């Protein structure tokens, strides 16, 4: 059985001059692009005027079974002296899917940015950002900052005020519909968009704060964190005006946990065991297991082990037969079940145990109370 542990590394903040691109991350890490600079500190801002640049709705082609049921959200923000407006249609069924998911089961907030279910919608938004950036002739740096400036313009709201919970990490769709959130919400949204655009990003978890790190290339200056031999430049997402590499004074020289953008499915397992028959020597029980992937991404090669422990024989003994059931991959949100029959000799003390394990998720074990046959 293999465990796939959450990845987090405590590191220290550094300050940089100009750096060169680094090699790709090692096996198992997300491999994205560096962000390169193009006169990023020499903006020539145009004067504001009363004419806004409008981004047309990105989501007319988004497929949904409730095609007439959308949230309409209006956004306004400035970038490089230009005013931008965007009216987004966000399917209510998509928002409700995430609203109804548990929001207290992930210590690693990167998982909120890595869901598969919202990718078609977010990809349609990303396509619009790319189209506008191409039309404007934006550099790599400006393309990233165009997206970041959009997120920075969203309202800052505390979880306790908007949800009644001390901590309520939002999925990207929730932040868009709610028109904002706190630091982890805007960091999650930013990381999700930039990762899908192909940039190598991480979440930076600081004491009582969260931000984004983006892997730097030639010409990037400012504050960065080193992780796996690469420099990830600090990106503040909770207020306007922050550029890549600029960090608030209160977070300088502060240790952080780096959360890489790697999907880690999270499996839930429950079971029931019911007496079905007996003979002169054995009691027979049918064990029914319910399985659900409540994490991000697809759970690969899951296997279910079902057994009845032979407690009187000592640790590690089971009553035969025990069962290993090979299951199909569980995509995000998938539910399923599996069953097996165990037999236990009469007059014995036993315990039924079920173990779910696979290639890329943490092993889950559940057991019954000890009972006599």
NORPE-V514856 format. One line per field, one symbol per residue. phi: phi as a letter, one per 20 degrees, with the letter a starting at -180 (. if undefined). psi: psi as a letter, one per 30 degrees, with the letter a starting at -180 (. if undefined). burial: # if it has 16 or more other C-alpha atoms within 10 Angstrom, else .. A space follows every 50 residues. Layout:
phi = ???
psi = ???
burial = ???
This chain:
phi = .dedffdbcecdecccdfcdfdffffgnefdcefddeblfdcfdffffce defdefgecfefebfdfedcedcdccbdblndedcbddddgfffffgffe ffdcddfefgffedfefefgfffffggfgffffffemffgffffffffff fffffecefffecndfcbfefgfffffflqreffffffffffffffeoee ccedddgmbbbddcfedfnedpebdeblmcddefcedebfnedfnecggf dfldfbdedfecfcgcddccbcccfcabcfdcddceddddcbeeeenefe lfcddcbdfeffeofnecefedcddedfgdfgnfcabbcbddccgfmddb becccdbaecbffdccbeffbde
psi = kkkjlkkkkkllklklakllllllllkflkjallkllihfghkjklkklg kkkkklkfgffkkkfifgjlkkkkkklkkhfkkklkjkjjkeeeeeeeef lkggfjejfffffgkfegeeeeeeeeeeeeeeeeefhkleeeeefeeeee efflkkkleeefffkekikkleeeeeefhaaaefeeeeeeeeeeeffgkj llkjjljglkakkkklakgklaklkkkhglkjkkjkffllfklkfkkkef gkhkllkkjlikkjljkkkllkkkkellafflkkkkkkkkkkjgakakjk hkkkkklkkiefflkfklkkklkjjkllkjlkfklallllklkkkkglkl kkkkkklaeglkkkkklllklk.
burial = ............##......#..#.....#########.#.......... .......##..........#......###..#####.########..#.. ..#....########.##..######.###.##....############# #########........##############################.## #####....##################..###########.######... ....#################.#........########.########## .##########......##..##...#..####.....#######...## ########.#####..#......
